Amino acid sequence: MSEELVSDDQIFAVLREVMDPELHDNIVDLGMVRSAYVQDQTVHITIALTTAGCPLRATIKRDCESRVNALPGVNNVELHWDELTPQERTRVMDRARSHARSSATPTQIPARTRVLSVASGKGGVGKSSVTVNLAACLASQGFIVGVLDADIWGFSVPRMLGVDSRLNARPAGSDEKRGKIVPLERPEGDGLIKLVSTGLMVDTEETALMWRGLMLAKAVEQFLHDVDWGELDYLLVDMPPGTGDVQMALARLLPQAEMLVITTPALSAQKVAVRVADMARRSHMPVLGVIENMSAFVTPDGKSWPLFGEGGGQRLAAEIGVPLLGSIPLEPAVSKGGDTGQPVAQSGGPAGEAFHEIASLIVNEISPPINMAECSASSMTEVSVTLEGN
């Protein structure tokens, strides 16, 4: 049996049937196959992995060998391993993310909406406070901003926004099988904030939600599928701390989501926050930048006191390769605003100014709003294909 019975094209064809279990696409189209050729009835394949120690290496190896060995004229398969360069890894993640977009189940979030996941590695870093104040800043610029309080157990956003009514539902429309939950609305400047939270579903703020992990993920899914969000420029998702069920559900349901990582200046908070960035990478979710909360306390006479340490935000940004978007100074007005439902971003002061600077950076540089009306016909087609259902 001669080696001419199998061609390089045939080898690549069967390798297109080998799927990367994590990226959910075939290894050829992902650009992971460096080379594949046959010599003396032995097929030599070089595969570049996202990381040299990829735990899925054995699975890919087994699939490659079983499929290529089935080709006529092949007596042996030799696999050689390489690692993707940072540029290649970026292209692979972009393709995997596009694939996830096109296959995602439709939600009620409009295609033009920028989805910002506000995440932290641990509790107590002021993640909810950052979410609320950024929402207020964006709305004050005239945007319609949704706030999804995905911290199902530890909901606090309703109090921070001064909202205490219960969520209601509207009847099903003519093209719907069932009614939809209606977000609570709060006007802010020239814009509007729309809020959904489990805190608006329980009897009182003190009521404990004793739900297991699967129920948490289902709650997030319901907030995306069964809420009539209407028009949205931005959707801010206040995530629970850590890297569990809710985070994985969001990455699956909203593949267009981007992440803001919140940390404090303390080294311990920085090191824990790295895990959130790693989760984002594994979920193909771009990290837009780091926000350092509870930075130095500045006295009226101008003296700065780094009560929680210093430099953590910049170190974290450098470690995960993203920009430091800003530092929020430690200011009593931030806590007071959260307790009274009047975000500090509504007033002056160092903290309020810092929030507005970060919001302007998001709008103008980091994640500008998507204006569908300015798209050309060809661009509209591309957007509808890649973002439909998100």
N, C-alpha and C positions, 0 to 999 in steps of 0.2 A: 504494500500500500504506500503510495508516494505522498510527500508532503503537499503536492500541488492540489490534492483533493480538498484542501481547506485554504481559503484566502484570508487576507487581513480584514477584508470587508465583512466576511462571515464572522470573524472573531469579534469585531466591534459590534456587529448586529446582536450577538448573544449577550455581550457585555451590557448592552442597553436594557437587558432584562434584569440586570443586577441593581437592586435598589439600595441606596443608603438608608438604613432604618431610621436614622435621626432626621435626615433632611427630606425624606419622602420623595426622592427623585432618582433617576438612574445615574450611575457613576460616569457614563460617557458624556451625557449632556451637561452634567455638573462640572466637567472638565477635570475629573480626577484621574482619568486614564492617560498617563504620560505616553505610553507606547504599547503596542501589542503586535507581535509577529510570530511566525512559525519557522522553526529551523530543525531539521532532522526529526520531524514528527513531535517536537516539543514546542509548546507555545510559551513564549516569554511575555509576561505582562508586568508593566510598572504602574503602580497605583499610588497617587499622592493623597494622603489623608489630611483632614483638617488639623490634626495634631498627631505627632509621632506615636503617642501612647493611647490612641483612640480605642476605647473599650469595645467598639463594634468591629474592630479589625478581623477578629475570628469569624464573625458572621459574613462579612464581605468576602473573605478568603474562601469559605466553604461554598458560597453561592457561585463565585467565579469558577472554581475548580469543577463543580458539578455540571455547570452549563457548558464550559469549554471542552471538557472531557467527552461530552456527548457528540461533538462534531466528528465527522468522518476523517480519518487519517491522523487523529491526535492520540498519542500514547502517553503524554505527560504534560503537566502544566507547572510552570515555575513562576511564582509571584515574587516581585521585587517591590519594596516599599519606599516611598518618598514622603515629603511633607509639603503642603501647599505654602507658597509664599504669602505674606500678608495681603498683597494685592490680589492674588488668586483667591484667597480665603474670602475677601470682601465680595468678589464676583460670585463666588459660590453661594454666600449668604444672601446676596441680592436675588439670585435666581430662585433659591429655596423660598424666600419671602414672597416673591411674585407668584410662585406656584401655590403657596398657602393662600394668597389673596384670591386667586381664581377658583379655588376649590372650597372656600369658606362658606358656611351656611349663612344665608342672608339674615341681617339683623335690622333693627329700626334706626340705626345710626346712619345718617346720610353719607353718601360717597365723598362729599366735599369736606366733611368734618375732620379736623385735626384732632387726633386722640392722643392725649398726654397722660401716661401712667406715672403717678407721683409715688415713688417707692423708697423704702429704706430697709436696711438689714435688721434693724431692731426697733422696738418701741421707744417712745420718750424723746425723739429727736425733733418733734414739731412738724411732722409730715402733714397732718391735717391742717395745721395752721398755715403752712405754706400753700396747700391746695386752695383753701378758702381765700386767702389774700391774693393769690394769683388770679383766681376767678373774678374777684372784685376789680382787680386792675384791668383785666381783659375786657370785662363788661363795661367799665367806665370809658373804654375807648370806642364803645358802640357795637361790640360783638355780642352775639348770642352764645352764652357759655353754659354747657351742661356740666353738672357736678354729680358724679356717680360715687356714692359713699360705699365702696366695696369692702370697707373694714366692718364686716357683718357683725362680729361680736362686739367690737369696740367703737361703735358708731359715735361720732362726736360732731360731725359737720352741721346737723340741724341747729344745735345750740350756737355754734360759732357764726351761723348765718342768721340767727334770730328767727328761725322757722319752727313752729311747733304744731302745725295742723296735720291732719292725717291724709295719707294718699287716698285718692278716689279713682274710680274707673269710669270710662265712658262706654256706651253701648257699642256693639260691633257695627262696622260700616257694611255697606252692601257687598264689598269685596273681601270681607273678613269673616273668619269662622268664630271669633270671639272678640270681646271688648278689649280695650287697652287701658293700662294704668296711665294716669295723667300726672306729670311731674308738677311739683309746687314751684311757683315762680316768684322771683324777687327782682324788681327793677333796680338797676344799678347804673347811675349816670345816664348815658345815652343808650345803654345796652340792657341785657336781661340775663339773669341767672336762673337756670332750671335745675331743680334738685330732686334726686331720688335717693332714699336711704331706708334701711330697716328701722332706723330710729323714728321714722314717720309711719311705721306699721304696728309698733308695739303699744301697749296700754300707757306706759309711762317711760320716762327716760331711765328709770332705775330697773326696768324689767330686764331680766337676763335671758339671752337667747342661747339655749343649750342645744346647739346643732352640731352634728358631726361634719366631717370634711366634705362628703358628697353633697350634703344639703347646702353648704356654703357655695360650692361651685354652681349648683342649680339656681341659687338665688341670683348670682351674677348673670347667669344665662337668662333668667326671667327678666332682669333689669334691661337686658339688651334686646330681647325678643318681644316682650309684652308691654313695654313702655312706649307711649306715643311721644317720642322726643321732639318731633317736628323739625324745624330748621335749626341747625347748630353750626356755628363757626368752629368752636372748640368743645371738646369733651374732656374734662379733667377727671381722672379716676383716682380717688384716694384709696390706695392699696393698704391692706393689712401688712404688718411687718413680716419679714421672712420671705421664704421661697416655696410656698405650699400650694394647696389646691386652687385657691383663688387666682394666684399669679399664673398658674399653668392654664386655667380656664380662660383667662383674659387673652393670653397669647394665642390660644386656639381660636377663640371666637372673634377677636379683633386683630387680625394679623397686620393691620396698618398702624397699630399703636406704637408710640415712641415713648421712651422712658426718661424721666428726670430723677436723679438719685439724690436723696437728701441725707446729709450727715451733719454731725456737730464737729467742732475742732478737735475733739478728743481722739487719740489714736485708736482707742478701743472701738469707737463708732465707725471710724474709717475702715478698719479691718473687717468689721461685720458687713459694711456696705459693699465691699468688694464682691461678696457672695451674690448680692442682687444683680450687680453688673454681669457676673458670670451666668446667672440664670437668664438674663436678657440675651446674652450671646447665644446660649444654647437654644433659646426660643426664637432666634433670628429677629429680635426686637432691637432696633437702633437705640443707643443711649445718647441723648442729646447733650447732656452735660450734668454737672454737679452743682448743687446749691448747698452752701454751708450755712446752717442755721445756728442760732445762739452763739454768734461770734462774740467778740470782746464787748464788755460793758463799758460805755463811755460816760463819765460823770459830767455834770454841767460845766465844770471848769476845763473840760477837754482831756482829762486823763483817761487812758485806756487800761482796762483790767481784763485780761484773758482768763476769765474764771473757769472755763472748761478746756483750757489749753489753746493752742494756736497752730495753724498750718494744716489741719486735718483735711480741709476741703481741697486745698491745692495739691496735697500729696495724693489724695484719692483720685483727683482728676488726672494727674500725671500717670498714676498707676494703671488706670483703665483707658487712657488715651483719649480723653474728651476734655472740653473746656470747663473751667470753673465759671459758671454763669453769674455768680454773685455771692456775697456774704451778708446775712441778715444779722444786725447787731442785737445783742441781748438787751431788751427794753421792756419794762413793766407794762407799757401800753399794749404790747402784743398779747400778753396773757389777759389783760383786762378786756380788750376788744373781743377776744374769743369767748369770754364769760358773759358778755353783755350782748353778743350778736352784732357787734359793730366792728368789722375788721379794721385793723390799724391802717390798712391801705387807704381807707377813706379819709384819713387825717394826715397831717404832716408828720414831721419827725424823721429821724434817721432810718428806722425800720420801714416805715411807709414808703419813703423815697427809694429804699433798696428794692422793695417789692416792685415798684413801678419801673425801675430800671431793668429788672430781670424780665418783666412782662414785655417791655418795649423791645428787648433783645430777642425774645421769642417771636414776636410779631414781625419784626423787621429782618431778622437774620436766621434764627435757629429753626423756626417752624412757622413760616408765614401762612396766612389763611389762603385757601384754595378758591380762586375765583373762576368758576366754570364758564362764566360769560365771556371771559377773555381767551378761552381755549379755541384753537382753530378746529375745523371739522375733523381733521385727522387726529388731533390731540384728544378731542372728545371721545373718539372711538377707542383710543388707547386707554384713556381713563376708565371708561365704562367696562372694558375688558378686565383691567387689573384691579379695579376697586369695587366692582359691582357686588352687592351683598354685604358690604361692610358698613 
